[in-house]
Amino acid sequence: MNATANAPVVLIAEDDEDIRDLIAWKLEVAGFRTLHAGNGRTAVELAAEHQPDAAVLDITMPVMDGLEVCQNLRSERGTATIPVLMLSARVNESDIESGFGAGADDYLTKPFHPQELLRRLEGLLSASAG
């Protein structure tokens, strides 16, 4: 991993280990540091403890889904401004609206191209820094 100590930290909350590993690998190669959660409760705990620079949240996860995680992040002062990218196989307009309604800053549907995920995440980080 070639990420430096001051590299942006991205929380990846995804219950599919293969997808989580793919996202982490892509981000780490691009110079990010990553935190990994396989369920929503762990994601909330990691976000509260580490206050990452951004979060990638799957919607369908055990214990607490990504919509609940996003709402939780938005309701806590320490995590309220973390840019959130929803990543989901749910492609209906109502699902996408639910993601934005929960507080997501962007929504990417599965299957996705890892380069597109990276591009959108970098855009969210640029917007939050400015």
VMD Tcl script that builds the backbone (N, CA, C; Angstrom):
set m [mol new atoms 390]
animate dup $m
set s [atomselect $m all]
$s set {name element resname resid chain x y z} {
  {N N MET 1 A 0.848 -1.183 0.000}
  {CA C MET 1 A 0.000 0.000 0.000}
  {C C MET 1 A 0.885 1.235 0.000}
  {N N ASN 2 A 0.584 2.159 -0.909}
  {CA C ASN 2 A 1.426 3.348 -1.030}
  {C C ASN 2 A 0.752 4.601 -0.488}
  {N N ALA 3 A -0.236 4.428 0.351}
  {CA C ALA 3 A -0.914 5.585 0.952}
  {C C ALA 3 A -0.031 6.177 2.050}
  {N N THR 4 A -0.029 7.488 2.112}
  {CA C THR 4 A 0.748 8.152 3.152}
  {C C THR 4 A -0.127 8.402 4.372}
  {N N ALA 5 A 0.507 8.792 5.459}
  {CA C ALA 5 A -0.215 8.989 6.714}
  {C C ALA 5 A -1.279 10.077 6.602}
  {N N ASN 6 A -1.087 11.055 5.712}
  {CA C ASN 6 A -2.083 12.120 5.571}
  {C C ASN 6 A -3.015 11.892 4.381}
  {N N ALA 7 A -3.008 10.675 3.828}
  {CA C ALA 7 A -3.905 10.343 2.719}
  {C C ALA 7 A -5.345 10.303 3.227}
  {N N PRO 8 A -6.302 10.650 2.364}
  {CA C PRO 8 A -7.709 10.578 2.778}
  {C C PRO 8 A -8.088 9.152 3.200}
  {N N VAL 9 A -8.936 9.083 4.222}
  {CA C VAL 9 A -9.406 7.795 4.736}
  {C C VAL 9 A -10.840 7.596 4.260}
  {N N VAL 10 A -11.104 6.422 3.670}
  {CA C VAL 10 A -12.436 6.100 3.173}
  {C C VAL 10 A -12.962 4.876 3.912}
  {N N LEU 11 A -14.140 5.008 4.483}
  {CA C LEU 11 A -14.831 3.892 5.117}
  {C C LEU 11 A -15.591 3.131 4.034}
  {N N ILE 12 A -15.351 1.825 3.945}
  {CA C ILE 12 A -16.049 0.969 2.984}
  {C C ILE 12 A -16.952 0.036 3.781}
  {N N ALA 13 A -18.257 0.201 3.637}
  {CA C ALA 13 A -19.227 -0.659 4.310}
  {C C ALA 13 A -19.935 -1.487 3.254}
  {N N GLU 14 A -19.571 -2.751 3.181}
  {CA C GLU 14 A -20.067 -3.664 2.143}
  {C C GLU 14 A -20.020 -5.068 2.719}
  {N N ASP 15 A -21.156 -5.786 2.683}
  {CA C ASP 15 A -21.173 -7.116 3.278}
  {C C ASP 15 A -20.579 -8.189 2.372}
  {N N ASP 16 A -20.431 -7.916 1.078}
  {CA C ASP 16 A -19.805 -8.870 0.158}
  {C C ASP 16 A -18.291 -8.646 0.213}
  {N N GLU 17 A -17.590 -9.603 0.786}
  {CA C GLU 17 A -16.152 -9.451 1.019}
  {C C GLU 17 A -15.377 -9.229 -0.281}
  {N N ASP 18 A -15.774 -9.896 -1.356}
  {CA C ASP 18 A -15.066 -9.731 -2.630}
  {C C ASP 18 A -15.203 -8.303 -3.160}
  {N N ILE 19 A -16.405 -7.757 -3.082}
  {CA C ILE 19 A -16.620 -6.380 -3.543}
  {C C ILE 19 A -15.878 -5.411 -2.621}
  {N N ARG 20 A -15.952 -5.643 -1.313}
  {CA C ARG 20 A -15.248 -4.785 -0.351}
  {C C ARG 20 A -13.744 -4.785 -0.628}
  {N N ASP 21 A -13.187 -5.972 -0.884}
  {CA C ASP 21 A -11.754 -6.074 -1.176}
  {C C ASP 21 A -11.391 -5.380 -2.482}
  {N N LEU 22 A -12.254 -5.497 -3.492}
  {CA C LEU 22 A -12.010 -4.833 -4.772}
  {C C LEU 22 A -11.984 -3.311 -4.598}
  {N N ILE 23 A -12.962 -2.781 -3.874}
  {CA C ILE 23 A -13.023 -1.334 -3.631}
  {C C ILE 23 A -11.786 -0.887 -2.855}
  {N N ALA 24 A -11.452 -1.636 -1.803}
  {CA C ALA 24 A -10.286 -1.274 -0.985}
  {C C ALA 24 A -9.015 -1.288 -1.820}
  {N N TRP 25 A -8.846 -2.313 -2.619}
  {CA C TRP 25 A -7.651 -2.410 -3.463}
  {C C TRP 25 A -7.565 -1.214 -4.406}
  {N N LYS 26 A -8.667 -0.906 -5.074}
  {CA C LYS 26 A -8.679 0.206 -6.035}
  {C C LYS 26 A -8.340 1.519 -5.331}
  {N N LEU 27 A -8.928 1.747 -4.179}
  {CA C LEU 27 A -8.680 2.996 -3.451}
  {C C LEU 27 A -7.256 3.060 -2.906}
  {N N GLU 28 A -6.763 1.944 -2.388}
  {CA C GLU 28 A -5.408 1.933 -1.835}
  {C C GLU 28 A -4.354 2.151 -2.920}
  {N N VAL 29 A -4.568 1.565 -4.095}
  {CA C VAL 29 A -3.650 1.786 -5.216}
  {C C VAL 29 A -3.652 3.266 -5.609}
  {N N ALA 30 A -4.809 3.921 -5.464}
  {CA C ALA 30 A -4.929 5.351 -5.795}
  {C C ALA 30 A -4.407 6.252 -4.675}
  {N N GLY 31 A -3.957 5.660 -3.568}
  {CA C GLY 31 A -3.347 6.450 -2.501}
  {C C GLY 31 A -4.212 6.721 -1.288}
  {N N PHE 32 A -5.375 6.113 -1.225}
  {CA C PHE 32 A -6.264 6.283 -0.068}
  {C C PHE 32 A -5.923 5.264 1.019}
  {N N ARG 33 A -6.308 5.588 2.240}
  {CA C ARG 33 A -6.322 4.608 3.314}
  {C C ARG 33 A -7.772 4.168 3.470}
  {N N THR 34 A -7.992 2.929 3.897}
  {CA C THR 34 A -9.363 2.420 3.972}
  {C C THR 34 A -9.658 1.788 5.323}
  {N N LEU 35 A -10.921 1.900 5.710}
  {CA C LEU 35 A -11.483 1.206 6.862}
  {C C LEU 35 A -12.546 0.264 6.311}
  {N N HIS 36 A -12.673 -0.934 6.878}
  {CA C HIS 36 A -13.569 -1.940 6.328}
  {C C HIS 36 A -14.636 -2.342 7.325}
  {N N ALA 37 A -15.882 -2.400 6.856}
  {CA C ALA 37 A -16.993 -2.872 7.682}
  {C C ALA 37 A -17.845 -3.831 6.859}
  {N N GLY 38 A -18.206 -4.961 7.479}
  {CA C GLY 38 A -19.051 -5.940 6.812}
  {C C GLY 38 A -20.519 -5.812 7.169}
  {N N ASN 39 A -20.828 -4.880 8.083}
  {CA C ASN 39 A -22.227 -4.640 8.427}
  {C C ASN 39 A -22.378 -3.188 8.867}
  {N N GLY 40 A -23.620 -2.758 8.970}
  {CA C GLY 40 A -23.897 -1.363 9.264}
  {C C GLY 40 A -23.463 -0.901 10.642}
  {N N ARG 41 A -23.630 -1.736 11.646}
  {CA C ARG 41 A -23.253 -1.334 12.999}
  {C C ARG 41 A -21.745 -1.078 13.087}
  {N N THR 42 A -20.953 -1.966 12.499}
  {CA C THR 42 A -19.504 -1.780 12.485}
  {C C THR 42 A -19.152 -0.497 11.744}
  {N N ALA 43 A -19.857 -0.209 10.665}
  {CA C ALA 43 A -19.602 1.014 9.897}
  {C C ALA 43 A -19.818 2.254 10.760}
  {N N VAL 44 A -20.911 2.281 11.499}
  {CA C VAL 44 A -21.207 3.425 12.371}
  {C C VAL 44 A -20.133 3.568 13.443}
  {N N GLU 45 A -19.725 2.443 14.034}
  {CA C GLU 45 A -18.701 2.476 15.076}
  {C C GLU 45 A -17.368 2.979 14.524}
  {N N LEU 46 A -16.960 2.484 13.343}
  {CA C LEU 46 A -15.704 2.924 12.734}
  {C C LEU 46 A -15.748 4.408 12.379}
  {N N ALA 47 A -16.894 4.853 11.860}
  {CA C ALA 47 A -17.027 6.271 11.486}
  {C C ALA 47 A -16.913 7.161 12.725}
  {N N ALA 48 A -17.552 6.767 13.805}
  {CA C ALA 48 A -17.494 7.564 15.033}
  {C C ALA 48 A -16.077 7.608 15.593}
  {N N GLU 49 A -15.393 6.484 15.524}
  {CA C GLU 49 A -14.044 6.396 16.095}
  {C C GLU 49 A -12.996 7.101 15.241}
  {N N HIS 50 A -13.077 6.945 13.916}
  {CA C HIS 50 A -12.007 7.424 13.029}
  {C C HIS 50 A -12.361 8.673 12.230}
  {N N GLN 51 A -13.635 9.033 12.162}
  {CA C GLN 51 A -14.099 10.172 11.372}
  {C C GLN 51 A -13.415 10.225 10.001}
  {N N PRO 52 A -13.741 9.253 9.136}
  {CA C PRO 52 A -13.107 9.177 7.819}
  {C C PRO 52 A -13.448 10.386 6.958}
  {N N ASP 53 A -12.693 10.555 5.894}
  {CA C ASP 53 A -12.902 11.670 4.975}
  {C C ASP 53 A -14.086 11.430 4.048}
  {N N ALA 54 A -14.460 10.160 3.848}
  {CA C ALA 54 A -15.603 9.806 2.998}
  {C C ALA 54 A -16.044 8.389 3.351}
  {N N ALA 55 A -17.251 8.034 2.912}
  {CA C ALA 55 A -17.773 6.686 3.145}
  {C C ALA 55 A -18.427 6.155 1.880}
  {N N VAL 56 A -18.201 4.877 1.605}
  {CA C VAL 56 A -18.885 4.154 0.534}
  {C C VAL 56 A -19.757 3.132 1.233}
  {N N LEU 57 A -21.074 3.268 1.080}
  {CA C LEU 57 A -22.024 2.414 1.803}
  {C C LEU 57 A -22.872 1.585 0.858}
  {N N ASP 58 A -22.839 0.269 1.046}
  {CA C ASP 58 A -23.800 -0.611 0.397}
  {C C ASP 58 A -25.125 -0.405 1.118}
  {N N ILE 59 A -26.235 -0.570 0.426}
  {CA C ILE 59 A -27.518 -0.435 1.112}
  {C C ILE 59 A -27.887 -1.723 1.832}
  {N N THR 60 A -27.784 -2.853 1.138}
  {CA C THR 60 A -28.224 -4.114 1.711}
  {C C THR 60 A -27.089 -4.743 2.516}
  {N N MET 61 A -27.149 -4.553 3.833}
  {CA C MET 61 A -26.156 -5.126 4.748}
  {C C MET 61 A -26.871 -5.664 5.973}
  {N N PRO 62 A -26.236 -6.631 6.657}
  {CA C PRO 62 A -26.846 -7.143 7.893}
  {C C PRO 62 A -26.719 -6.147 9.045}
  {N N VAL 63 A -27.490 -6.378 10.068}
  {CA C VAL 63 A -27.539 -5.630 11.329}
  {C C VAL 63 A -28.169 -4.253 11.140}
  {N N MET 64 A -27.632 -3.443 10.228}
  {CA C MET 64 A -28.142 -2.099 9.953}
  {C C MET 64 A -27.858 -1.830 8.474}
  {N N ASP 65 A -28.874 -1.440 7.705}
  {CA C ASP 65 A -28.619 -1.237 6.284}
  {C C ASP 65 A -27.943 0.116 6.023}
  {N N GLY 66 A -27.499 0.309 4.786}
  {CA C GLY 66 A -26.760 1.515 4.444}
  {C C GLY 66 A -27.557 2.795 4.598}
  {N N LEU 67 A -28.880 2.714 4.405}
  {CA C LEU 67 A -29.711 3.895 4.596}
  {C C LEU 67 A -29.699 4.312 6.070}
  {N N GLU 68 A -29.811 3.330 6.965}
  {CA C GLU 68 A -29.762 3.618 8.395}
  {C C GLU 68 A -28.384 4.147 8.802}
  {N N VAL 69 A -27.333 3.568 8.213}
  {CA C VAL 69 A -25.976 4.034 8.509}
  {C C VAL 69 A -25.839 5.493 8.102}
  {N N CYS 70 A -26.305 5.810 6.902}
  {CA C CYS 70 A -26.202 7.181 6.412}
  {C C CYS 70 A -26.971 8.141 7.312}
  {N N GLN 71 A -28.189 7.785 7.683}
  {CA C GLN 71 A -28.983 8.628 8.580}
  {C C GLN 71 A -28.272 8.808 9.915}
  {N N ASN 72 A -27.656 7.739 10.417}
  {CA C ASN 72 A -26.927 7.814 11.673}
  {C C ASN 72 A -25.740 8.766 11.549}
  {N N LEU 73 A -24.982 8.643 10.461}
  {CA C LEU 73 A -23.839 9.532 10.249}
  {C C LEU 73 A -24.295 10.986 10.207}
  {N N ARG 74 A -25.384 11.251 9.516}
  {CA C ARG 74 A -25.884 12.617 9.374}
  {C C ARG 74 A -26.382 13.190 10.701}
  {N N SER 75 A -26.798 12.320 11.620}
  {CA C SER 75 A -27.376 12.798 12.881}
  {C C SER 75 A -26.328 13.073 13.962}
  {N N GLU 76 A -25.097 12.659 13.749}
  {CA C GLU 76 A -24.042 12.848 14.745}
  {C C GLU 76 A -23.113 13.976 14.314}
  {N N ARG 77 A -22.814 14.866 15.237}
  {CA C ARG 77 A -21.998 16.037 14.909}
  {C C ARG 77 A -20.647 15.661 14.304}
  {N N GLY 78 A -19.993 14.653 14.847}
  {CA C GLY 78 A -18.665 14.276 14.381}
  {C C GLY 78 A -18.620 13.669 12.993}
  {N N THR 79 A -19.765 13.157 12.524}
  {CA C THR 79 A -19.784 12.477 11.222}
  {C C THR 79 A -20.769 13.106 10.232}
  {N N ALA 80 A -21.429 14.159 10.618}
  {CA C ALA 80 A -22.508 14.734 9.801}
  {C C ALA 80 A -22.060 15.229 8.435}
  {N N THR 81 A -20.819 15.636 8.313}
  {CA C THR 81 A -20.374 16.224 7.038}
  {C C THR 81 A -19.541 15.264 6.189}
  {N N ILE 82 A -19.420 14.012 6.599}
  {CA C ILE 82 A -18.667 13.035 5.809}
  {C C ILE 82 A -19.400 12.802 4.487}
  {N N PRO 83 A -18.726 13.000 3.344}
  {CA C PRO 83 A -19.371 12.701 2.060}
  {C C PRO 83 A -19.694 11.203 1.968}
  {N N VAL 84 A -20.910 10.895 1.539}
  {CA C VAL 84 A -21.362 9.503 1.457}
  {C C VAL 84 A -21.722 9.155 0.017}
  {N N LEU 85 A -21.115 8.077 -0.465}
  {CA C LEU 85 A -21.443 7.503 -1.766}
  {C C LEU 85 A -22.164 6.191 -1.522}
  {N N MET 86 A -23.436 6.112 -1.900}
  {CA C MET 86 A -24.182 4.861 -1.807}
  {C C MET 86 A -23.802 3.999 -3.002}
  {N N LEU 87 A -23.601 2.721 -2.735}
  {CA C LEU 87 A -23.257 1.758 -3.773}
  {C C LEU 87 A -24.231 0.605 -3.621}
  {N N SER 88 A -25.096 0.403 -4.609}
  {CA C SER 88 A -26.151 -0.580 -4.417}
  {C C SER 88 A -26.602 -1.236 -5.713}
  {N N ALA 89 A -27.071 -2.470 -5.578}
  {CA C ALA 89 A -27.692 -3.171 -6.696}
  {C C ALA 89 A -29.131 -2.695 -6.900}
  {N N ARG 90 A -29.625 -1.896 -5.975}
  {CA C ARG 90 A -30.987 -1.355 -6.093}
  {C C ARG 90 A -30.963 -0.209 -7.115}
  {N N VAL 91 A -31.619 -0.439 -8.244}
  {CA C VAL 91 A -31.513 0.509 -9.354}
  {C C VAL 91 A -32.801 1.262 -9.652}
  {N N ASN 92 A -33.885 0.951 -8.931}
  {CA C ASN 92 A -35.146 1.651 -9.176}
  {C C ASN 92 A -35.035 3.099 -8.725}
  {N N GLU 93 A -35.778 3.962 -9.399}
  {CA C GLU 93 A -35.759 5.387 -9.062}
  {C C GLU 93 A -36.117 5.613 -7.590}
  {N N SER 94 A -37.069 4.837 -7.073}
  {CA C SER 94 A -37.469 5.007 -5.669}
  {C C SER 94 A -36.327 4.629 -4.725}
  {N N ASP 95 A -35.531 3.623 -5.096}
  {CA C ASP 95 A -34.384 3.236 -4.268}
  {C C ASP 95 A -33.323 4.336 -4.272}
  {N N ILE 96 A -33.078 4.897 -5.442}
  {CA C ILE 96 A -32.099 5.969 -5.562}
  {C C ILE 96 A -32.556 7.185 -4.756}
  {N N GLU 97 A -33.839 7.512 -4.861}
  {CA C GLU 97 A -34.395 8.619 -4.077}
  {C C GLU 97 A -34.271 8.344 -2.579}
  {N N SER 98 A -34.464 7.092 -2.171}
  {CA C SER 98 A -34.313 6.731 -0.761}
  {C C SER 98 A -32.876 6.971 -0.302}
  {N N GLY 99 A -31.919 6.652 -1.159}
  {CA C GLY 99 A -30.511 6.885 -0.828}
  {C C GLY 99 A -30.219 8.355 -0.602}
  {N N PHE 100 A -30.685 9.186 -1.524}
  {CA C PHE 100 A -30.481 10.629 -1.360}
  {C C PHE 100 A -31.290 11.156 -0.174}
  {N N GLY 101 A -32.475 10.598 0.030}
  {CA C GLY 101 A -33.308 11.010 1.157}
  {C C GLY 101 A -32.674 10.695 2.504}
  {N N ALA 102 A -31.863 9.646 2.543}
  {CA C ALA 102 A -31.172 9.275 3.786}
  {C C ALA 102 A -29.954 10.156 4.038}
  {N N GLY 103 A -29.593 10.962 3.024}
  {CA C GLY 103 A -28.467 11.875 3.203}
  {C C GLY 103 A -27.264 11.608 2.330}
  {N N ALA 104 A -27.363 10.656 1.396}
  {CA C ALA 104 A -26.225 10.351 0.527}
  {C C ALA 104 A -25.911 11.537 -0.379}
  {N N ASP 105 A -24.634 11.683 -0.695}
  {CA C ASP 105 A -24.189 12.738 -1.605}
  {C C ASP 105 A -24.147 12.266 -3.054}
  {N N ASP 106 A -24.040 10.948 -3.253}
  {CA C ASP 106 A -24.010 10.369 -4.590}
  {C C ASP 106 A -24.520 8.942 -4.490}
  {N N TYR 107 A -24.867 8.355 -5.644}
  {CA C TYR 107 A -25.438 7.014 -5.676}
  {C C TYR 107 A -24.922 6.327 -6.920}
  {N N LEU 108 A -24.257 5.205 -6.758}
  {CA C LEU 108 A -23.701 4.440 -7.872}
  {C C LEU 108 A -24.304 3.048 -7.823}
  {N N THR 109 A -24.785 2.568 -8.967}
  {CA C THR 109 A -25.434 1.257 -9.002}
  {C C THR 109 A -24.444 0.158 -9.363}
  {N N LYS 110 A -24.727 -1.042 -8.833}
  {CA C LYS 110 A -23.963 -2.240 -9.168}
  {C C LYS 110 A -24.643 -2.916 -10.346}
  {N N PRO 111 A -23.916 -3.559 -11.224}
  {CA C PRO 111 A -22.455 -3.606 -11.236}
  {C C PRO 111 A -21.870 -2.239 -11.582}
  {N N PHE 112 A -20.684 -1.982 -11.082}
  {CA C PHE 112 A -20.051 -0.684 -11.286}
  {C C PHE 112 A -18.642 -0.892 -11.816}
  {N N HIS 113 A -18.094 0.126 -12.417}
  {CA C HIS 113 A -16.708 0.099 -12.861}
  {C C HIS 113 A -15.880 0.753 -11.756}
  {N N PRO 114 A -14.844 0.082 -11.262}
  {CA C PRO 114 A -14.049 0.649 -10.165}
  {C C PRO 114 A -13.502 2.049 -10.461}
  {N N GLN 115 A -13.173 2.319 -11.715}
  {CA C GLN 115 A -12.654 3.644 -12.061}
  {C C GLN 115 A -13.731 4.722 -11.888}
  {N N GLU 116 A -14.983 4.373 -12.171}
  {CA C GLU 116 A -16.091 5.309 -11.978}
  {C C GLU 116 A -16.292 5.594 -10.484}
  {N N LEU 117 A -16.189 4.554 -9.668}
  {CA C LEU 117 A -16.287 4.731 -8.217}
  {C C LEU 117 A -15.193 5.691 -7.733}
  {N N LEU 118 A -13.980 5.482 -8.186}
  {CA C LEU 118 A -12.867 6.337 -7.793}
  {C C LEU 118 A -13.098 7.777 -8.245}
  {N N ARG 119 A -13.563 7.964 -9.470}
  {CA C ARG 119 A -13.811 9.301 -9.998}
  {C C ARG 119 A -14.864 10.033 -9.164}
  {N N ARG 120 A -15.948 9.338 -8.860}
  {CA C ARG 120 A -17.018 9.973 -8.065}
  {C C ARG 120 A -16.563 10.290 -6.643}
  {N N LEU 121 A -15.804 9.378 -6.062}
  {CA C LEU 121 A -15.308 9.596 -4.707}
  {C C LEU 121 A -14.361 10.790 -4.674}
  {N N GLU 122 A -13.485 10.882 -5.634}
  {CA C GLU 122 A -12.576 12.037 -5.700}
  {C C GLU 122 A -13.354 13.330 -5.868}
  {N N GLY 123 A -14.444 13.294 -6.647}
  {CA C GLY 123 A -15.302 14.476 -6.811}
  {C C GLY 123 A -15.946 14.887 -5.501}
  {N N LEU 124 A -16.430 13.917 -4.733}
  {CA C LEU 124 A -17.043 14.229 -3.436}
  {C C LEU 124 A -16.017 14.823 -2.473}
  {N N LEU 125 A -14.815 14.259 -2.469}
  {CA C LEU 125 A -13.764 14.784 -1.589}
  {C C LEU 125 A -13.354 16.195 -1.989}
  {N N SER 126 A -13.273 16.457 -3.284}
  {CA C SER 126 A -12.934 17.803 -3.759}
  {C C SER 126 A -14.015 18.797 -3.353}
  {N N ALA 127 A -15.271 18.401 -3.509}
  {CA C ALA 127 A -16.378 19.291 -3.156}
  {C C ALA 127 A -16.410 19.572 -1.656}
  {N N SER 128 A -16.103 18.565 -0.834}
  {CA C SER 128 A -16.155 18.779 0.615}
  {C C SER 128 A -14.962 19.591 1.106}
  {N N ALA 129 A -13.856 19.571 0.362}
  {CA C ALA 129 A -12.670 20.334 0.763}
  {C C ALA 129 A -12.808 21.806 0.407}
  {N N GLY 130 A -13.656 22.092 -0.584}
  {CA C GLY 130 A -13.790 23.462 -1.060}
  {C C GLY 130 A -14.889 24.166 -0.422}
}
mol reanalyze $m
mol bondsrecalc $m
mol representation Tube
mol addrep $m
